[in-house]
Structure formats: C-alpha cells, structure tokens
Amino acid sequence: MLKEYFIKIKNKEKCYNCSFYNEDLPIIEIPAPKNTLIVLISRDSTQSFIPLYELTNKYESEEKRLMLFANAIPNSLIVRIKRLFGDEIDKEAFLKFCKILFDQTYWTHYNKCPTRIRKKFSNYCAQNWLEEEINKAISNGAKIIVTLGSDVEKWLNQTKLKVKVEHVINLPHPSGLSRKWNKNNEEFKKIKKDITEFIDLLNNFP
C-alpha cells in the first residue's frame, strides 16, 4: 500500500507549485518493514543524504532500510537516548526498545525532497502527501506516531487524521544542533519522562 503510494509521490503530480520543486532531486523513500508498529516522522533529509541514499538502491528492500536506519536519524535517536540516560537505563528494556525501533518502524519525512538550506522547508509537501501516507501506515497496523522536532509536531497537532492512532509521542530532533537535549534546558525533565514512557510502551507490546 505504501509502496504503491510512493509511486504517485515520485511522479511529483502535485509538486509543481511547491517552492522546493526540482525534477532532478530524488524523492526520499525509506522502505517499510514487514510489520509496522511505529511511524517515525522527521522534517526533511538534506541534499548531503543523497549519496548514501543512492548507494543503498542496489540493495534489497530490507537491507536498504536497515542501512539507512543505521546511518541516519533512527540510529541518531538511539544514541541521543543512550547519552541522555547513561548508566541509569535498564539495559534489557533498552535493547528491546532498540530492536523494535529498528525492526518495526516506518520512517518518513515531512518534506519529501532533500533540502539544501537549514530551516527551509515546505508545508505544501506535507499538505499534499503526508496525511494520506500516515493514514495508510495506520491502516497497515501502525499504532504509534513519533514526531521529531517542533515543525512536525505542530503540523500533526493541526491535522485531523482520518484513521485514529493509539499513541503520539513528540520528541526533539536528535540532531547535534538541537539544544533541547541539553540537561540545562527547561524541557529536559519532560523529554526524559516522555522517552521513559516510550521505552516502557514498546516493552509492553507483544
């Protein structure tokens, strides 16, 4: 269902009025896992991501997905969480969390085209493509949406999905540029609480 939907996205049928429209840029499609529990939404990939993305095109779908996960946002999120908790974290629970995150997550982007300038992105893209994409993922069995960064969180809060999702978790983007992961940040305690609940949630899934 998602693979067929991405054929429409790659044809860029609704993209001509977008300020980021560029027929030479690839649409970033991360293959869906066999079983989808989580939809992970980050804002955009940058054009520096393109060489890695194109390198993985020679691999089978699941190999490609895991290679992109290991070298980009999903792995960065795991590293951030490990640094956040340090030795406090329950190792067994964290390992199960990591396994589910890698094995049962559909990772997608708010902005489908790679961007060149930081802090520049298009709402037009999300309005055209992302809502239906999320609805299809939920229909496929996803029960958790995880947003990374305030732009995605704000968009999701303003969007009425046609299909109800059981859990929504909003986290800061794991980029090294994000100050929200800093222990001196006023939101630090809330972030830590939200991640603790996220780890517990995944550990309680069968």
matplotlib code that plots the C-alpha trace (Angstrom):
import matplotlib.pyplot as plt

x = [0.0, 2.8, 5.0, 2.2, 1.5, 5.2, 4.9, 2.4, 4.7, 7.8, 5.8, 5.5, 2.0, 1.1, 4.6, 4.7, 3.6, 6.0, 8.9, 11.2, 10.1, 13.2, 12.7, 16.4, 16.1, 15.2, 12.2, 13.4, 11.6, 12.6, 11.2, 8.5, 9.3, 7.3, 5.3, 4.8, 4.2, 5.7, 5.6, 8.7, 8.4, 11.4, 11.2, 13.5, 16.6, 19.3, 20.9, 24.1, 22.0, 21.5, 24.8, 24.1, 20.5, 21.5, 24.2, 21.6, 19.5, 21.5, 20.3, 17.1, 14.3, 15.0, 18.8, 18.3, 16.0, 18.4, 21.4, 19.6, 18.4, 22.0, 23.5, 20.8, 18.0, 16.8, 20.3, 20.9, 17.8, 19.1, 22.5, 20.8, 18.6, 21.6, 23.5, 20.5, 20.1, 23.7, 24.0, 20.5, 18.9, 17.6, 19.8, 17.4, 14.5, 16.7, 17.8, 14.2, 13.3, 16.2, 15.2, 11.5, 12.6, 14.8, 12.6, 9.0, 9.4, 8.3, 10.5, 9.3, 9.7, 7.5, 9.4, 9.9, 12.5, 16.0, 16.6, 19.7, 19.3, 18.8, 15.4, 13.9, 11.1, 7.7, 4.3, 3.0, 4.6, 3.1, -0.3, -0.2, 1.3, 2.0, -1.5, -2.6, 0.7, 0.2, -3.4, -2.2, 0.5, -2.0, -4.3, -1.4, -1.2, 0.9, -0.2, 2.4, 3.4, 6.7, 7.4, 10.9, 11.1, 8.6, 7.7, 6.4, 4.7, 2.9, 1.7, 0.4, -1.4, -3.2, -4.1, -7.2, -6.2, -8.9, -7.7, -7.2, -3.8, -3.4, -0.3, 1.5, 5.0, 6.6, 10.4, 13.1, 15.1, 18.2, 20.5, 23.6, 22.3, 19.2, 19.7, 16.6, 18.6, 20.8, 20.4, 20.2, 17.2, 13.9, 12.2, 14.8, 12.7, 9.7, 11.8, 13.2, 9.8, 8.4, 11.2, 10.9, 7.2, 8.1, 10.6, 8.0, 5.4, 7.5, 8.5, 4.8, 4.0, 3.9]
y = [0.0, 2.5, 1.4, 2.0, 5.4, 6.4, 5.8, 8.7, 10.8, 10.1, 11.2, 14.6, 15.0, 17.6, 19.2, 21.8, 24.7, 23.8, 26.2, 23.2, 21.6, 20.2, 17.4, 16.4, 15.6, 12.1, 11.7, 10.0, 6.8, 4.6, 1.1, 0.0, -3.0, -6.3, -5.3, -1.6, -0.6, 2.9, 5.8, 8.0, 11.4, 13.7, 17.0, 16.5, 15.0, 17.2, 17.0, 15.6, 12.5, 11.8, 9.9, 7.4, 7.1, 6.3, 3.9, 1.8, 1.5, -1.6, -3.5, -5.4, -3.5, -4.7, -4.3, -0.8, 0.1, -1.1, 0.5, 3.9, 3.5, 2.6, 5.7, 8.3, 9.6, 6.3, 5.5, 9.1, 8.9, 5.8, 7.4, 10.5, 8.5, 6.4, 9.6, 11.1, 8.2, 7.0, 4.2, 4.8, 3.0, -0.6, -2.4, -5.2, -2.8, -0.5, -3.4, -4.4, -0.8, -0.6, -3.8, -2.8, 0.7, -0.9, -3.8, -2.3, 1.4, 3.1, 6.2, 9.1, 12.8, 15.9, 17.2, 14.6, 16.4, 16.8, 20.3, 22.4, 25.2, 24.5, 25.8, 26.0, 23.5, 23.4, 22.9, 22.4, 19.0, 17.7, 19.0, 17.1, 13.8, 13.2, 12.9, 10.2, 8.4, 8.3, 7.1, 4.3, 3.3, 3.2, 1.1, -1.2, -1.7, 1.2, 2.1, 4.8, 8.0, 9.6, 13.2, 14.6, 18.3, 21.1, 21.7, 18.1, 18.2, 21.4, 20.1, 16.9, 18.8, 20.8, 17.8, 15.7, 12.2, 10.1, 7.0, 7.1, 6.2, 4.9, 6.8, 10.0, 10.8, 14.1, 14.3, 16.8, 16.2, 14.1, 16.5, 17.7, 21.2, 20.7, 22.3, 20.6, 17.5, 19.7, 19.0, 22.7, 23.1, 23.8, 21.0, 18.4, 16.7, 16.4, 14.9, 12.4, 11.5, 11.1, 8.9, 6.7, 6.2, 5.5, 2.8, 1.3, 1.4, -0.6, -3.1, -3.8, -4.6, -8.4]
z = [0.0, 0.9, -1.9, -4.4, -2.8, -3.2, -7.0, -7.0, -4.9, -7.1, -10.1, -8.4, -9.6, -7.0, -6.7, -9.4, -7.2, -4.4, -3.8, -3.4, -6.7, -8.5, -11.1, -10.7, -6.9, -5.8, -3.6, -0.4, 0.2, 3.1, 2.6, 5.1, 7.4, 7.1, 10.2, 11.1, 14.7, 14.6, 12.1, 12.7, 11.1, 10.8, 8.9, 5.9, 4.7, 3.4, 0.0, 1.7, 2.4, -1.4, -2.0, 0.8, -0.3, -3.9, -2.7, -1.0, -4.1, -5.1, -2.0, -1.4, 0.4, 4.0, 3.6, 2.3, 5.1, 7.8, 6.2, 6.1, 9.7, 10.9, 9.2, 9.8, 12.1, 13.8, 14.9, 16.0, 18.1, 19.9, 20.5, 21.9, 24.3, 25.5, 26.3, 28.0, 30.5, 30.7, 33.3, 34.6, 31.7, 32.1, 29.5, 28.8, 28.3, 26.1, 23.9, 23.3, 22.6, 20.0, 18.3, 17.9, 16.7, 14.0, 13.1, 13.1, 12.3, 9.1, 8.8, 6.6, 6.1, 6.4, 3.3, 0.6, -1.4, 0.1, 1.2, 0.8, 3.4, 7.1, 8.5, 5.0, 4.3, 2.7, 4.3, 0.8, 0.7, 3.9, 2.9, -0.3, 0.7, 4.4, 5.8, 3.4, 3.9, 7.7, 7.2, 5.0, 7.6, 10.4, 8.2, 7.8, 11.5, 12.9, 16.4, 17.4, 15.7, 16.8, 15.6, 15.7, 16.0, 16.6, 12.9, 12.5, 16.0, 15.1, 11.8, 13.3, 16.1, 13.4, 11.2, 11.7, 10.6, 9.1, 10.9, 14.7, 16.1, 19.6, 20.7, 19.7, 21.0, 20.3, 20.7, 19.8, 16.7, 17.6, 15.6, 17.4, 16.7, 18.9, 22.4, 23.8, 24.8, 27.0, 30.7, 31.3, 29.0, 30.8, 28.8, 29.8, 32.5, 30.2, 27.4, 29.8, 31.1, 27.5, 26.5, 29.6, 28.7, 25.1, 26.2, 28.6, 25.8, 23.4, 26.1, 26.8, 23.2, 22.5]

ax = plt.figure().add_subplot(projection="3d")
ax.plot(x, y, z, "-o")
ax.set_aspect("equal")
plt.show()
